[in-house]
Amino acid sequence: MFGKPRQLETEAEMYDVALRALTRRAHSVHEMKKKLERRSDNKLLVQVVMARLKENGLIDDARFAKQFARQRTESRKQGKFRVARDLRARGIPDRHIAAALEETAQTTDESGMVRARIERKLRSYRGEIDEKKMASIYGSLLRAGFSSDVVRRELKKITREELPEVEPE
């Protein structure tokens, strides 16, 4: 695949690489540190550049977590468990994850997001909605990071409304 990137010797080069990476997208402290460590064997140089980025306010895990959680819940309509898992994978400490999820929970309606996803899935299905299709919807909502209690409650509401019970003759 790709070889090892060109090694950098000076702080200026390293800082420039970090700035270019941050113009493409936000990075957590952990991600940026790994990115810089791939570019230099000098651990002290990496620490100096990381300290400079933090000092200039260019890299901050708390701000990154809040921005990431807001973006994932508003545009991608993902649940809190998925967002938390993705943030942990990016090396964000749990205290920042909890604060970010708490902040986004105040502005989003988890039940409403689940209901909208269910309705969208039901519109895409052809024919009768059977147990297999319901299990598929349930699984996709769990993978999207919504709590199983909310998913079950919303599935019951929608199926009761959408599918009238037929009396056996």
LOVOTI-257441 format. One line per 2 residues: number of its first residue (from 1); for each residue x, y, z of C-alpha. Coordinates in Angstrom, 2 decimals. Each point is the difference from the previous one (the first is absolute). Layout:
BEGIN
NUM	X Y Z; ...
***
This chain:
BEGIN
1	0.00 0.00 0.00; 1.53 3.36 0.99
3	3.56 0.30 1.21; 1.10 1.99 3.01
5	-0.54 3.75 -0.54; 2.98 2.33 -0.42
7	1.65 0.60 3.35; 0.06 3.56 1.32
9	2.87 1.49 1.98; -1.07 3.52 0.97
11	-2.77 1.37 2.18; -1.13 2.34 -2.80
13	-0.50 -2.90 -2.43; -1.83 -2.03 2.61
15	-2.25 2.92 0.98; -0.78 0.64 -3.67
17	-1.04 -3.65 -0.47; -2.25 0.28 3.05
19	-1.63 3.20 -1.28; -0.66 -1.52 -3.42
21	-1.60 -3.04 1.66; -2.19 2.27 2.13
23	-1.17 1.97 -3.04; -1.33 -3.22 -1.52
25	-1.91 -1.07 3.13; 0.09 0.29 3.77
27	2.17 -2.50 1.86; 0.05 -1.23 3.57
29	3.20 0.34 2.02; 0.57 -3.75 -0.32
31	-0.48 -0.01 -3.79; 2.32 2.97 -0.52
33	2.69 -1.50 2.22; -0.10 -3.28 -1.97
35	0.11 1.91 -3.29; 3.06 1.99 1.10
37	1.76 -3.03 1.48; -0.20 -1.69 -3.42
39	1.88 2.98 -1.45; 2.84 0.19 2.53
41	1.95 -2.32 2.28; 0.77 2.94 2.29
43	-2.56 -0.29 2.84; 1.07 3.33 1.51
45	-0.73 1.80 -3.30; -3.49 -1.54 -0.07
47	-0.64 1.14 3.59; 1.14 3.54 -0.80
49	-2.27 0.24 -3.04; -2.95 -1.48 1.94
51	0.54 2.52 2.82; 0.09 2.83 -2.55
53	-3.25 -1.19 -1.63; -1.73 -0.18 3.40
55	1.36 3.38 1.06; -1.31 1.63 -3.19
57	-3.42 -1.62 0.55; 0.19 -1.98 -3.23
59	-0.50 -3.36 1.63; -2.35 -0.67 2.91
61	-1.64 -3.34 0.83; -3.02 1.53 1.79
63	-0.84 2.27 -2.95; 0.69 -2.82 -2.48
65	-2.34 -2.37 1.87; -2.84 2.54 0.08
67	0.39 0.85 -3.67; 0.25 -3.68 -1.00
69	-3.06 -1.01 2.07; -2.10 2.87 -1.34
71	0.96 -0.77 -3.61; -0.65 -3.73 0.33
73	-3.40 0.41 1.69; -1.29 2.86 -2.17
75	1.19 -0.93 -3.48; 0.61 -3.75 0.17
77	-2.85 -0.63 2.49; 2.10 -2.37 2.12
79	-0.78 -0.97 3.58; 2.05 0.71 3.09
81	1.53 -3.48 0.27; 1.39 0.15 -3.54
83	1.34 3.53 0.54; 1.63 -1.03 3.30
85	1.62 -3.05 -1.63; 1.38 2.09 -2.87
87	1.36 2.62 2.40; 1.70 -2.68 2.12
89	1.59 -1.37 -3.16; 1.44 3.46 -0.63
91	1.60 0.07 3.44; -2.34 2.47 1.70
93	-0.14 -0.33 3.82; -3.32 -1.19 1.47
95	-0.58 3.26 1.92; -0.07 1.97 -3.28
97	-2.23 -2.62 -1.65; -2.52 0.16 2.85
99	-0.10 3.81 -0.11; -0.44 0.06 -3.78
101	-2.78 -2.61 0.04; -1.78 1.81 2.81
103	0.11 3.26 -1.95; -1.33 -1.56 -3.22
105	-2.71 -1.92 1.89; -1.48 3.32 1.10
107	-0.51 1.15 -3.58; -0.95 -3.27 -1.72
109	-2.99 -2.30 0.26; 1.21 -3.60 -0.07
111	-3.52 -1.40 -0.36; -0.69 2.31 -2.92
113	3.21 -1.02 -1.78; -0.84 -3.70 0.51
115	-3.56 0.54 -1.27; 1.26 1.82 -3.11
117	2.50 -2.78 -0.78; -2.69 -2.67 0.45
119	-2.42 1.84 -2.28; 2.68 0.45 -2.66
121	0.85 -3.73 0.14; -3.67 -1.02 -0.17
123	-0.52 2.14 -3.12; 2.89 -1.78 -1.72
125	-1.40 -3.50 0.65; -2.23 -1.71 -2.53
127	-2.85 -2.25 1.03; -1.02 -1.08 3.46
129	2.03 0.99 3.05; 0.86 -3.32 1.64
131	2.12 -0.99 3.01; 3.15 -0.24 -2.11
133	-0.33 3.59 -1.23; -0.75 1.22 3.53
135	3.11 -1.78 1.27; 2.01 1.66 -2.77
137	-1.28 3.45 1.00; 0.70 -0.75 3.67
139	3.57 -1.08 -0.75; 0.72 3.01 -2.19
141	-1.25 2.36 2.73; 2.18 -1.68 2.61
143	3.02 0.29 -2.31; -0.86 3.68 -0.47
145	0.50 0.36 3.76; -3.51 0.36 1.40
147	-0.98 -1.62 3.29; -1.95 -3.24 -0.28
149	-2.79 1.30 2.27; -0.72 2.99 -2.24
151	0.22 -2.13 -3.15; -2.44 -2.62 1.34
153	-2.43 2.65 1.23; -0.02 1.84 -3.34
155	-0.29 -3.21 -2.02; -3.03 -1.03 2.08
157	-1.63 3.41 -0.46; 0.53 0.04 -3.75
159	-1.08 -3.59 -0.61; -3.14 0.52 2.07
161	-0.87 3.12 -1.99; 1.03 -1.20 -3.46
163	-1.14 -3.61 0.09; -3.58 -0.46 1.21
165	-0.65 -3.29 1.74; -2.08 -2.34 -2.15
167	-2.52 -2.20 1.79; 0.37 -3.68 -0.99
169	-3.24 -1.36 -1.54
***
